[in-house]
Amino acid sequence: MVEKIDLDEVKHTLAQANQITTSVSPNKLVKDQAQQLEKNGSSDLDSAVAETNCSPVYGSDSFLNSFNNLFKALLSPKDVGSHSKFFKEGEKPTYGQLTEFYIYHVVLTMIYLVMSILRMFQYLSNRIKLRFLSVAFNSAEDPEIINNDVNKLAKIPRRVSAILNYKPEQEENGGVEGLCNDAAKVATWCLSSGIANLFVYEYHGVLKKRVPALRRAIYKKFVAYFGTQNVPNFVIKIPHLNLSYPGSVDGKLVEDDGEILSNGNSPKYNIEITLLSVTDGRPTIVELTKVMADLAKKGELRPKDITLKFMDQELQQLVGKEPDLVIMFQPFLNLQGYPPWQIRLSELYWEPDNDSIGYAVFLRALQKYSTCKINVGR
């Protein structure tokens, strides 16, 4: 029999990496982090978001920028970088060289123009499709409508993960409040669909530091959908800190300074919401590997005991179980450092040129999942 690794050492190392101390009470920990975030403001976080989300996004003004660059290249070819690379510095070009340069330059510019036009039509087509889907599939804040939509599907995932993006406060639905509202909407859709496990991944871990705000946002959304007399019980978990925060119990919102329920006295929750960030990905695997190496060096763990099943069990305790479906509410495929071990067999879904959290995208993801076939091994 293989003995379980003491994961406290791994969690302690990860906590130190996040500059988080678990010596204080967990509720005080969340409060202190929230106050620190408000004190420092969102400027540092906004700059970090800009560095992280560096993938190109096609917007409504991209086509105008393309035409602007195109006319600049045609009217002032000497200003483009290819001109200085085509001719040697200090050398006067001949008429033949100039003719050759302008021919190549015009051809490449025309290719650029054609690709820009094609991309514009692709963008408009995707946006029109998304608008049509948002009209055709509208939850109307009614769980019965969502339940009827889901009942038509052959199967639904047991565990769903949503990759959300923190937006700067100056943007629409941005800041911490907007992020909490997005997570609350996805949690409500999952619960209405009969999905009891939701993983919310946000790269910077903002939600982990704002559990009270997230708890209030989810409770408010549940009240809007289910009514004040039928608010479901939910719990928010942070796996690598081994913390669980009850959100609502018996239809009542748990206060920010409420006691964290022990595992032995925990009520039955209708949905569990697990918060993940980039520290739950490769850094967790690295730290777990270091702990196993130290144990093997001390003779407390035999190398032959380190199997795929053994690793899977340990990582499930540190991060959580593997989601069946990962939904990316973004216009491109970007996992943003999502825990790689947890998505070996997960279905990935995103809508091109979508930059909002919409019920239509959520339902489309469930529809695609219901028709997919998962093959484990050969």
VOGU-3710 file (C-alpha; in Angstrom, 3 decimals, decimal comma):
1> mvekidldev> 0,000/0,000/0,000  1,213/3,482/-0,865  1,042/5,949/1,978  -0,519/9,307/1,331  1,768/12,285/1,132  1,337/14,875/3,838  -0,039/17,674/1,684  0,298/20,283/4,414  3,899/20,848/3,363  2,879/21,403/-0,248
11> khtlaqanqi> 0,073/23,759/0,729  2,383/25,653/3,067  4,910/26,127/0,265  2,209/27,323/-2,105  0,877/29,694/0,530  4,335/31,195/0,958  4,626/31,582/-2,800  1,375/33,553/-2,770  2,555/35,590/0,221  -0,403/34,267/2,207
21> ttsvspnklv> -0,151/33,163/5,814  -2,609/30,590/7,096  -1,787/31,295/10,735  -4,650/33,811/10,937  -8,300/32,833/10,777  -9,471/32,213/7,198  -12,197/34,856/7,347  -9,732/37,442/8,630  -7,378/36,331/5,873  -9,939/37,093/3,185
31> kdqaqqlekn> -10,837/40,423/4,796  -7,204/41,512/5,012  -6,605/40,602/1,384  -9,714/42,497/0,300  -8,638/45,593/2,239  -5,151/45,372/0,788  -6,558/45,119/-2,725  -8,741/48,188/-2,168  -5,832/50,074/-0,585  -3,458/49,441/-3,454
41> gssdldsava> -6,155/50,171/-5,995  -6,605/48,370/-9,272  -3,831/50,071/-11,265  -1,276/47,346/-10,593  -3,799/44,649/-11,367  -4,936/46,386/-14,548  -1,337/46,585/-15,775  -0,823/42,922/-14,955  -3,979/42,048/-16,879  -2,704/43,973/-19,876
51> etncspvygs> 0,532/41,995/-19,817  -1,260/38,655/-19,403  -3,985/39,116/-22,005  -1,599/39,957/-24,817  -3,311/37,797/-27,434  -4,611/39,787/-30,429  -8,313/40,556/-30,315  -10,223/41,703/-33,386  -12,516/44,575/-32,520  -14,815/46,900/-34,391
61> dsflnsfnnl> -11,997/49,382/-34,979  -9,489/46,810/-36,217  -10,605/47,121/-39,836  -10,196/50,911/-39,739  -6,719/50,489/-38,287  -5,899/48,041/-41,058  -6,956/50,547/-43,723  -4,997/53,291/-41,981  -1,847/51,163/-42,007  -2,542/50,213/-45,612
71> fkallspkdv> -2,720/53,797/-46,872  0,387/54,736/-44,910  2,273/51,892/-46,544  1,106/52,872/-50,037  1,664/56,623/-49,747  4,880/56,543/-47,709  6,679/53,263/-48,440  9,958/54,736/-47,245  8,547/54,907/-43,727  7,941/51,177/-43,494
81> gshskffkeg> 10,561/48,866/-42,022  10,892/46,802/-45,207  12,361/49,779/-47,064  15,402/50,010/-44,799  15,874/46,235/-44,952  15,543/46,048/-48,735  18,256/48,617/-49,479  21,660/48,982/-47,946  22,233/52,034/-45,783  23,886/54,909/-47,650
91> ekptygqlte> 23,434/53,235/-51,032  21,452/55,031/-53,722  18,949/52,561/-55,205  18,770/52,118/-58,979  15,552/52,385/-60,965  15,448/48,607/-61,291  15,732/48,133/-57,542  13,039/50,735/-56,888  10,731/49,078/-59,422  11,305/45,671/-57,842
101> fyiyhvvltm> 10,690/47,059/-54,365  7,423/48,781/-55,309  6,122/45,683/-57,112  6,751/43,496/-54,066  5,418/46,179/-51,771  2,155/46,615/-53,702  1,612/42,836/-53,928  2,107/42,356/-50,182  -0,085/45,358/-49,433  -2,889/43,931/-51,579
111> iylvmsilrm> -2,595/40,590/-49,787  -2,837/42,465/-46,501  -5,931/44,279/-47,782  -7,640/41,062/-48,905  -6,905/39,341/-45,579  -8,240/42,358/-43,678  -11,482/42,306/-45,669  -11,900/38,559/-45,155  -11,247/38,942/-41,428  -13,784/41,767/-41,274
121> fqylsnrikl> -16,493/39,576/-42,826  -15,546/36,718/-40,507  -15,801/39,012/-37,496  -19,169/40,413/-38,587  -20,474/36,912/-39,280  -19,453/35,692/-35,820  -20,942/38,732/-34,102  -24,237/38,376/-35,981  -24,367/34,695/-35,054  -23,747/35,526/-31,387
131> rflsvafnsa> -26,453/38,178/-31,439  -28,900/35,726/-33,016  -28,040/33,067/-30,422  -28,505/35,528/-27,564  -32,021/36,269/-28,851  -32,887/32,628/-29,574  -31,571/31,367/-26,224  -32,531/33,711/-23,419  -32,695/32,503/-19,827  -34,921/35,438/-18,776
141> edpeiinndv> -33,631/34,793/-15,229  -35,929/31,777/-15,040  -34,446/28,428/-13,922  -37,360/26,557/-15,519  -36,413/27,851/-18,962  -32,810/26,782/-18,416  -33,923/23,386/-17,136  -36,144/22,870/-20,188  -33,251/23,722/-22,508  -30,952/21,269/-20,760
151> nklakiprrv> -33,515/18,443/-20,592  -33,399/18,229/-24,384  -29,729/17,209/-24,280  -28,568/13,590/-24,338  -26,114/14,162/-21,490  -24,738/16,970/-19,361  -21,358/17,313/-17,640  -21,081/16,580/-13,942  -18,362/19,179/-13,446  -17,969/22,410/-15,420
161> sailnykpeq> -15,094/24,874/-15,373  -15,368/28,474/-16,554  -12,345/30,594/-17,484  -13,140/34,221/-16,673  -11,089/37,337/-17,320  -10,641/40,295/-15,017  -11,409/43,514/-16,907  -10,131/46,974/-15,972  -12,586/49,031/-13,965  -13,046/51,607/-16,734
171> eenggveglc> -14,503/48,932/-19,030  -18,141/47,890/-19,000  -18,820/45,218/-16,369  -15,196/45,527/-15,272  -13,421/45,518/-11,949  -13,930/43,112/-9,068  -17,674/43,731/-8,998  -18,029/42,809/-12,657  -15,911/39,679/-12,209  -17,995/38,537/-9,227
181> ndaakvatwc> -21,175/39,176/-11,194  -19,873/37,059/-14,092  -19,019/34,187/-11,756  -22,450/34,463/-10,127  -24,203/34,201/-13,486  -22,304/31,055/-14,458  -22,990/29,516/-11,036  -26,713/30,188/-11,438  -26,804/28,647/-14,915  -24,960/25,556/-13,674
191> lssgianlfv> -27,305/25,083/-10,731  -30,377/25,532/-12,945  -28,932/22,918/-15,319  -28,427/20,352/-12,578  -24,639/20,764/-12,452  -23,476/20,643/-8,838  -19,753/21,348/-9,294  -18,355/24,528/-10,815  -14,689/25,488/-11,110  -14,057/29,193/-11,694
201> yeyhgvlkkr> -10,589/29,954/-13,042  -9,233/33,501/-13,056  -5,541/33,918/-13,812  -4,615/36,448/-11,118  -6,621/34,869/-8,295  -8,686/38,012/-7,699  -11,739/36,028/-6,611  -9,727/34,186/-3,968  -9,034/37,519/-2,302  -12,628/38,721/-2,598
211> vpalrraiyk> -14,647/35,792/-1,297  -17,108/37,999/0,688  -17,922/40,044/-2,433  -18,274/36,881/-4,516  -20,498/35,317/-1,865  -22,841/38,313/-1,868  -22,959/38,419/-5,680  -23,883/34,724/-5,932  -26,509/35,014/-3,201  -28,048/38,043/-4,908
221> kfvayfgtqn> -28,182/36,196/-8,228  -29,733/33,121/-6,597  -32,435/35,303/-5,028  -33,199/36,839/-8,436  -33,582/33,401/-10,044  -35,076/31,227/-7,291  -36,764/33,737/-4,978  -36,088/34,595/-1,355  -37,893/31,487/-0,061  -35,943/28,978/-2,168
231> vpnfvikiph> -32,335/30,151/-2,103  -30,085/27,103/-2,685  -27,197/26,305/-0,358  -23,756/26,859/-1,824  -20,160/26,733/-0,680  -17,011/28,372/-2,043  -13,772/26,394/-1,854  -10,099/27,273/-2,256  -8,417/23,858/-2,588  -4,724/24,628/-2,207
241> lnlsypgsvd> -5,427/26,490/1,063  -7,886/23,796/2,157  -10,521/26,439/2,926  -14,293/26,245/2,538  -16,581/29,267/2,847  -20,326/28,574/3,180  -22,267/31,035/1,067  -25,845/30,397/2,079  -27,254/27,914/4,581  -30,992/27,263/4,887
251> gklveddgei> -31,646/30,118/2,489  -29,733/32,707/4,530  -26,564/34,510/3,512  -23,612/33,663/5,743  -22,036/36,815/7,144  -18,481/37,766/6,181  -17,185/37,030/9,674  -19,127/33,791/10,079  -17,456/30,604/11,205  -16,193/28,203/8,564
261> lsngnspkyn> -18,080/24,960/8,902  -16,077/21,871/9,698  -16,247/18,842/7,459  -18,196/16,903/10,071  -20,986/19,467/10,431  -21,255/20,671/6,854  -24,811/20,819/5,490  -25,755/19,482/2,100  -24,889/22,009/-0,583  -26,706/22,297/-3,883
271> ieitllsvtd> -23,570/23,512/-5,642  -19,867/23,694/-4,832  -17,880/26,532/-6,385  -14,121/25,992/-6,498  -11,806/28,944/-7,151  -8,633/28,352/-9,159  -5,801/30,550/-10,400  -2,434/30,180/-12,089  -0,816/29,006/-8,822  -2,970/25,871/-8,978
281> grptiveltk> -1,397/24,871/-12,286  2,249/24,167/-12,992  3,511/25,662/-9,668  1,450/23,080/-7,758  2,830/20,219/-9,850  6,375/21,508/-9,332  5,973/21,772/-5,556  4,378/18,327/-5,347  7,273/16,897/-7,353  9,774/18,507/-4,975
291> vmadlakkge> 7,998/17,032/-1,946  7,960/13,566/-3,515  11,651/13,868/-4,376  12,483/14,809/-0,782  10,421/11,916/0,570  12,082/9,493/-1,836  15,498/10,809/-0,802  14,651/10,218/2,869  13,391/6,728/2,096  9,817/7,562/3,085
301> lrpkditlkf> 8,496/7,052/-0,447  9,581/4,361/-2,871  10,055/5,445/-6,514  7,991/2,498/-7,754  5,049/3,763/-5,707  4,880/6,980/-7,747  2,297/5,936/-10,318  -0,202/7,767/-12,484  -3,002/6,869/-10,099  -0,957/8,066/-7,129
311> mdqelqqlvg> -0,244/11,438/-8,772  -3,878/11,807/-9,744  -5,034/11,274/-6,158  -2,593/13,813/-4,743  -3,392/16,487/-7,341  -7,114/15,997/-6,825  -6,633/16,887/-3,158  -4,560/19,948/-4,028  -6,571/21,287/-6,974  -9,776/19,310/-7,358
321> kepdlvimfq> -11,290/16,770/-9,681  -11,122/16,938/-13,444  -13,902/18,989/-15,088  -15,829/17,370/-17,911  -16,247/20,659/-19,768  -14,144/23,836/-19,828  -15,924/26,939/-21,149  -13,793/29,913/-22,171  -15,770/33,158/-22,339  -13,250/34,827/-24,632
331> pflnlqgypp> -12,763/35,272/-28,397  -9,813/32,891/-28,746  -8,400/29,655/-27,362  -6,217/30,586/-24,408  -6,063/28,366/-21,324  -4,045/31,038/-19,444  -2,044/28,539/-17,411  -5,030/26,414/-16,391  -3,969/23,339/-14,346  -2,831/20,968/-17,125
341> wqirlselyw> -3,354/17,777/-15,136  -7,043/18,578/-14,658  -7,912/18,908/-18,365  -6,488/15,713/-19,834  -9,933/14,489/-20,892  -11,908/17,722/-20,640  -13,848/19,118/-23,570  -12,853/22,697/-24,429  -15,344/25,196/-25,834  -15,214/28,844/-26,844
351> epdndsigya> -17,011/31,064/-29,352  -14,792/33,021/-31,784  -15,026/36,813/-31,370  -17,079/36,515/-28,183  -15,987/38,742/-25,304  -18,959/38,562/-22,942  -20,533/36,165/-20,447  -23,741/35,050/-22,129  -26,250/32,286/-21,512  -26,250/31,424/-25,227
361> vflralqkys> -22,541/30,562/-25,110  -23,076/28,484/-21,972  -25,940/26,532/-23,549  -24,029/26,049/-26,802  -21,171/24,548/-24,798  -23,557/22,078/-23,156  -25,038/21,217/-26,547  -21,610/20,494/-28,012  -20,692/18,391/-24,998  -23,880/16,334/-25,295
371> tckinvgr> -22,850/15,202/-28,789  -19,165/14,533/-28,129  -17,649/11,109/-27,598  -14,815/10,746/-25,085  -12,343/7,948/-25,727  -10,059/6,992/-22,842  -6,966/5,281/-24,228  -7,328/3,089/-27,314
//
